């Protein structure tokens, strides 16, 4: 997986689980979480999520737009606490 160490543990996440797990602890960012959720689910298809690592955790959510281009959202978390929040939408 791009962005992770070659031997990093990779776990596939259902997009629904990603968004339900993202909300607790990020209440102060609820507008960002809701906007990301809406953009990913309304504008993209074939959405998949991946959790990379075990201590310094990287979360990637990927999907395709109507033109077939890949779009990603990336989170960096440490021990399940979200530390940064970015999206290429």
N, C-alpha and C positions, 0 to 999 in steps of 0.2 A: 504494500500500500504506500503510495506516495506520501511523504511527510513523516512516516514512522520508521523506526529502526528496523533493519532487515529481519531480525528475529522477534520483533514485537508481537505480543499476543493480539489477535484480531478477532472481534466478536461481531457478528451481524446483528443489527438492531431493527426491529420493526419500527417504521416511522411513528406509529401511534405511541409506542413505548417511549421513544425518544422525546416526543413532545410532552407526554404525561410526566416523565421523570425530570424534564427541564423546568417545569413550573415551580415545584417546591424549592424554596431558597432563592428564587428570583422574582419574588413578588414585586420588588421595586423596579423590575424590568418587564413587567407584564405587557406593556404596550409593544416592546421589542419582540417578545416571545410570540405574542398574538400576530404581529405583522409578519414574522418569519413563518409561522404556521400557515397563515392565509396565503402568503406568496408561494410557499412550497406546495401546498395542497391544491390551490386553485390554478396555478400557472404551470405546474410541472406534472409529468407523469413518470411512471417507472421509478418511483422514489425508493431509495434504499439507504439504510443507515449503518455505520460501522463505528465500533469503539476500538481504539488502538491503544495498547499499553495497559499497565496495571497500576502504576503510581502516578506518573505524569500522563494523564489520559487525554487523548485527542479524540474528538467525536466528529465524524464527517457524515453529512446527509447530502446525497447526490440525487439528481433527477434530470430529466430531459425536458427542454422547452418544446414548443410547437415546431421549431425548425430542426429538431434533433440534436441541438447543442446541449452538452452537459453543463449543469449549474451545480455549484456546491455551497454548502454552508459548513463552517468549521467552528468548533468550540474547543478550547483548551481547558481542561479541568484537572484539579489535583485533589485526589481522594474524594471524588464526586462533588466537589465545590467548583462551580463555574468561575473561572478567572478571567476569561476573555470571550468576546462574542463578536463574530464577524460573519459576513455573508457576501457572496459574489453576485447576489440578485440585484 
